[in-house]
Each structure stands twice: as C-alpha cells, then as structure tokens.
Amino acid sequence: MPTQICCVAPNIFGFTGGVQIYTRNLLEQLKVVLPEAQCMTLLKYDRPSDVAAASVPIPGIRFYCFGQWPRQVQTVAMSLMLLWLAWRQPQMLFIATHAQYAKALWLAKRLFKIRYWVVAHGLEVWNVPPGRLQTALRQADQITAVSQYTRQRLMQEQGIAGDRIALLVNTFNAARFQIAPKPAHLLQQYGLRPDQKVILTVCRLGGESPLYKGYEQIIRLLPQLKADWPDIQYVLVGKGSDLNRIQQLVQTLGLADNVILPGFVADEVLPAYYNLCDVFAMPSTGEGFGIVYLEALSSGKPTLGGNQDGAIDPLLNGELGCLVNPRDRDAIATALRQILQGTYPNPALYQPEYLREQAIAHFSLTQFQTQLWQLLQQQGLTNESLDGSPAAVAAAKPKACGSVW
C-alpha cells in the first residue's frame, strides 16, 4: 500500500505568512521525495474556491477545506474529519504544520494509535505552560523544528530529548530573488532618487508586542538617522491589525515624508522591493526563523536581525548579517548607521554575490529535500531505491497531475 500522509494546516492560499509558506514547501517536497504517496491536507481557513483559484496549484495533493463555514463550525468539522481519517486509516502519518493542531492529533493517537509529527516554528511552542498543548508536544512521534534556536528552546523548556526534535529548516525559492539595481518603476512610484537611503522591512503588521517584528523600533529611531540622511526612507511592507496604529505613530513623530506603507504586496512584485532597499532590517524578538531574511540575502542586501530569536539561524550567527539586541533602540540605530555608511565591521555585508551564494548553499530547496528525505527514511517511509541525493530526489519529481490525486 502506498504511504499515506495527512497534513493539518491553517491555510496555504491567500495570506502567505511563514507557516503558510513552510506548509506549501513541505507539501511540494513530500510529493517530490515520495511521488507515489497519497497525500491530503486539511485546511481550516481556506475554502474550496481558494484551491480552485490558486495560480500555482500543488499537484498530487487532495485538499479538504473548512473556511466556507463559520469559525466555530470550522473547528468542529475539521476535528471530526481528522478523527474519521484516524479511525479509517490509522496507518496514515499525520503532520501538524502548526502546533495548535497537535492537540487534536494527540486525542486521535489515544483513540486510534496513529503516528503524528508536529512542526515547531517559534512563538507557538515557546514558554508553553502545562496543559493539552504541552502534552501533545511531548507525545508526538516526531517534532521538526524550523530552526536550531526553536529546537534548543523546546529541549530546555519542555524537556524533550534532542533525538526526538529533528531540524527541517525553512527554505525558499531563490530563483525569485535576484541581485539587481533599484527598480525604476518603484523609484518613480514613490518619488525616490537612486541615491536615497532606503531601509526595508517585510512582515505581518500584527497586534502582538510592538517588539515582535521590530518595525516600531525602526520607526522610533528614524529621527536619529535623519540627522545623517534627512530624506532617508523606511519602507514597511505588509498588512495587519496594527496598520492604523502605525500610521498614527508616523504622523505623531512627524515622519510622513520618511515612511512608506505599501500595504500588501503580491508575491510576484515583492522581489522588486528587496532590490529597492539599501538594507533589510527586522530586529524582531519573536521570529522562529524568518524566511524574509533569506529573501533579502538572496537579493544581495545587507541584513539586520535580532539576536534573541530564530533570526540567528538564517544569518548564521552573524556570519551573513548584523545581529543586534532588538530591545536596544540605540544599538539598532548605531548598526543601521554603520551599514548605511559602509563601515560595519563584517565585510560580508557588502558582498552581494557571497550573501546570495551562502543563503542558497545553506537553505535551498535541495537542502530541504535532503533533510526531509533523511527524516522520512529514518521513519521507514521511503522507497529504498532512492538514496536521497539531490540527483535522486530530482529524478523522483512527479509530473503535474492537477490538484487532486
């Protein structure tokens, strides 16, 4: 019987945050390394129409969507579907790509002896108090952490043995991001000159702590940078519940001429924004990893992140970027000033080709495929005729066959 895998996820169509991008990459690569596997996905917030309208469908995956129902019904309907699948096919491997869904899988394991994995990203598995989520994490057959930072926190905080937490780090499509001059159409759109200094952040403008993504820190330190560059621009790409507050803060600080808020930017347009900037900065406190750092590095841009969360992974502990205390606004301002002046002590920040090469070498889709293959092989889920090498994985890539197997 072919291997059967069911992923349980919030959504992958429409809004594309880190969890959504990771889930999509995982689904695509599962079909690469296990082309004969029967794969399905339960999507809580997506609707069938979202799948049908997807510009880039995932071949060979069957989707069950619950977003067409009211929020309370979504939870009940998806939980019942999960339990029904566990009862009918207890040999199926279940993968929760967000830890909250592990609670239902823990119940299914108690009832039907299923196996389940949990993908651990960041905040959702940090400082987990005693309760069902903690139990679900500890009872999982496998946890895959997207960063070494998150893996270490799980080991320290939850007492989970290291051999039960595998690294399956974030990846990205490097072909989408290239080293290029500042795009003429964006310079014209925003009335900028090529020599103007531009700082960029790409993130969700959520309602968490103002320090979570670090964009408020940058806005509040802009007056310091204006002393050196009066027309410096901060481009904050993203949407979310915090947008109105940020707009008010910009007005209060008199920074309307220095802050650009494009809102949501489509995936096909986003690479141009990386090319527009002189430095990418997201001094966050709550990133489990941060795919945006890879996108900036692949665009050859100097990159600044916080030194107290998963940003240390994509920046290779400071080898590829600047790591700074995200709670120290003066330290952030000093680092940004050095980067923009060309005096930051790590010369790698000014070597675009090197930054791109290293980001690809450590975090490419090929690396993700190899890690995934090895993990599946350890669990006895792979076809032994494949050896997991990049060449073998590429040869196993399935032909497009629509969105339903």
N, C-alpha and C positions, 0 to 999 in steps of 0.2 A: 504494500500500500504506500502511495506517495506520502512524504512528510506533510503534515497539516499544521499550519500556523495561523493563529488569530491575533492580530494587533488590536489593542484597545486604546483609542486616542481621543483627544478633544475635538480636533478638526485638522484638516490639511489644505482645504480650499478656501479662497478668500483671504482672510487675515493670515499673514505669514510671519509669525514670531519664531523664536528659536526652537520651541518644542515642535511646531508645525514643520519647519524645515528639516529638523532631525528625523521626524517621523517619515516624511516623504523620502528622504535619503535612505532610511532603513528599509522601507518597503521596496524601493527600486533595487537596492543591492541584495535583498533577500531573493528576488527573482533572478538576479544575475548569478549568485553563487548556488542557488537551489532552483534551477529552472523548471524542474518537474514538480516542485512543491505546490500544494494547494494552499493559497494564501487568501485570507479575508481580513477585513478591517471594520471594526465598529467605530463610527464617528458620531460623537454625541451632539455636536453643534452644526455639522454640515447637513444639507438637505440633498435629496436625490437630484434636484435641479442644479446644485452646485457641482456635482460629479459630472452631469451631462454637459455642463457649460465649460468644464475645465479645458483650457487651451492646450495643456500638456498632460494628457491622461497617463496613468501608470498602467502599463499593460500587464495582464495576467492577475489582477487583484480584484476580488469581489468586495464591494462596499455595501455596508448596511448603515443607513443614515437615520438619525433621530431628531435632526434640527427642525423638522417641519412641525414638531409638536411643542406645546407649552413646556417651559423649563422643568416643572415638576414631573410631567409625563415623560420627558426625555430620560431622566434618571431611572425611573421605574422600568420603562420599556427597554432601555439598553441593559439594565441589570438582569431582567428576565431573559433577554436574548442570550446574554453571556452564560447564565446558568443553564439554559436549554442546550446550548452548544456543549457545555462541560458535561452534561448528563448524556447527550447523544454520542459525543466523541471525546471521551476522557483521555485518549492518547494524544490529543492535539496539544501543541505548545502554545500557551497564551503569553503575550508580551504587552505589558502596560507601558506605553511611552510617556505617561505622566503618572507619578506615584499615587495620586489620589485614587486611581482605578485599581490599585493593588488591593484595596480593602475588599472589593467585590471578588477579586480573584482568590484572596485568602479564604473567603467563605466557600467558593467553589472547590478549592483544594480540600477543605474539611469534609465537604459533602461527597465529592466525586473523585478525589485523589489525582487531580490534574497537576501538571507542572506549569509554573509561571515564572516569568522574568519581569524585572522592573527596571526601567531606565531612570537613572537618577541624574537630574540636571543641576539643580542648585538650591535656591531658597526653599523649595517644597520639601526637601529632605534634610535641611539644616535645622538644628535645635528642635527636633521632633519630640514632643512630650509623650509620656506613657499613654497608650490608647490603641485604637484599632490600626492606625497607620504604622505605628512603631512595630506592632505585632506582624503586620503584613510584610513589612520590610525584612524583619528577622526570619520570617517563614518562607520567603521567596527562595526558589531553587537557584536563582542567579540574579545578581544585580549588576547592571552595566552602568558605569559612571562615565559621564561625558568629559570629565577632566580629572587629573590627579588630585587637584585641590578638593573636589567633592568626594572622591574616594577616601582621602585621608580623614575628612570630617566624619564620614559615615563610620569608619573604623574607630575613631576616637570617641564620638558621641553615642553611637549605638552599640559598640562592642561587637560589630560584625567582623568575622575573620577576613583577612585580606584575600584569601583564596576564593572567597565567595563574591568578591567585588571585582569584576573584570573591567578593564578600560576599553571603551568603544567610543573614542573621542569624536567630537564634531568634525564634520568635513564640509567642503564647499566646492562649487563648480568654478574652478579657476579660469576657465575659458571665457566666462562672462566678464571678467575684470582684467583690464589691460593697462599698461603704463602709457599715458597719452597726455598731450598738452591740455590746458584748461579749455573746455568746450566753448566755442564762440557763441553758440546759441544760449548757453546759460549766462555767460558774461553779458550778453545783450539783454536777456530776460530780466536780470536783476540790476542792470546798470553798473556793472563792475568793470574795473580795469584788470588786465592780466597780472599786473604787479601788486595788486592789493592783496594783503594777507587774509587768508580765509581759514577758519577753524571749522571742522565738520563733526557733528555727532549724528548717528543714525540709531534710533531706538524707539521703543514704545513709550509714549508720554503717559505713564500710569499714575495711579493715585497712591503708590507706595511711599515710603520715606523719600523726601527730596534728595537724599544722598544715593538712592538706589542705583540710578543710572548716571548721576553726576552732572547732569546738564545744568541744574540750578547753580552749582558751584561755578561753572564756567561763566554763566550769565553775570553772577555777582562779582566776578573778578575782572570782567571786561574793562571797567573804568581804569584799572591798573595798566592793562595792556594798551589802552587808548593813549596813554602818556607817550608811548613809543610809536604807535601807529594809529593816529586819530580816525582813520577810515577803515580800521580792521572790521572784518565781518565774521559773525558766528552764524553758521547755517545749521539749524536743528531740524532734521528730517524725521517725521513721524507724526502719528496721531494718537489720541487717547484722552482719558478723562481729565488730565492735568493741563490740557492746552489752554483753557481760558485763564487759569491762574498764572501760567507762564506769560501769556500775553499781557496781563495786568502788571506783572512784575517788570517786564521790559519797559512798559510805559512809566511806571513809578521810578525806575532808575534812569530814565531819560536815554534809553538805548534803542529807540525805534529805528534810528539810522544805522545801527550796527548789528541788528539781529534779523535774520531771515527765517521765517517759519513756513516752509513749503507745504507742510501737512504730509498726507500720504503720498508716496512716490512709487509708481509701478516698478516692478522688478526690471523691466526692460530699460527703464530710464535711470535707475539707481546708479549704475556704473559711472555715468557722466558726473554725478555729484562727488564721487570719490576723486575723479580727475580734477574737479574744480578746486579742491582744498589744498592747502599747504601743509596741514597737519590734521590727522584724525584724533579726536580726544574723547574718551568716555571714562572718566575717573570714577567708576562705579564701586559700590560696596556689596552688591548682591548678584553679580553675574556668576552663573555656574561655569561658563566658558566664554561665550561671546563670538559668534560667527562673524560679526561685523569687523572684528579686529583682523580676521583672515582676509576679508574683502579689501580692507584698507591696505594691508601688507601686499596683497596680490596686485594692487594698483600702484605699488611702489611708494606709498606715502609714509612719512614718519608718523608713529602711532604712540599715543599715550593712554595708559590704563591704570587702574588702581592696583595697589599691592596687597590687598586684603580680601581678594575673592578669586574666582576662576580665571580672571584675565591673565594671571601669571602663566597659564598654560599656553595659550596661543602666542604670547610674547616671549616664550621660552625663558622665563625668569629674568627678563630684561635683556636677553641677547638680541632680540629683534625690535625692541621698543623701549619706551620710558615707563617705568613703574614708579608710582608716587603715592604717598598717603592720601587717599581720597577725602579724608576729613580735614586736611590741612590746605586751606584755600591759598595761602601764601606760597606753599610748596608747589602747588599746581601752577600758579601764576609764574613762578620762577622757572619751572621746567618748560612751560609753553614759550616764555620769552627766550630761553636758550635755544629751543628748537627752531623758532622763527628767525633768530639771529644767526643760526648756523653754528652755534658754539656748544651744543650739547655734547658731552664727553664721549658718547658712544658713536663712532663714525659710521656704524652700520645704518643708522637712521637716514643717512644721506646717500645711500647706495641702493637706488630703486630696484635694479635687477637682482641684487643679492636678496633683498627683502622678499621679492616675488618668488625667487627660486627656493628660498628656505621655507616659505609658507606652503608651497606646493610639495616640497620634499617631505614635510612632516605631517601635512593634513589633507593630502589629496584624496580623491575618491578611491584611488588604487590602494592607498594605505587603509582606508576604511574597509574596503572589500577584504583585504588580507586579515585584518583584525576580526571581522565578522566571520570569515571562513574558519579561522582558528578556533573561535569560540564555539561555533556550531560543531566543528569536528570534535572538540573536547566532550561535547554532549552526545556524540554519536548520531548526529543528524545529517551528516554529509555523505555524498556519494564518494566512495574511496577511490574512484577512478580519477578524481581531481586532486591535485596536490596543493591547491591554494595559492600558487604563484600567480603574479599578475597576468602572465600569458595564459595560464589555465583558466583563470577567472574570466578574462576577456573572451576566451573561446566558448565559455559557457553562457554568454549573454543571450537571453531569449529573443526571439523575433517578436515584433509588436503584434499583439493579438486582441486589441481592444481593452476595455476596462473590466471585463468580467470573464472569469475562466469557466 
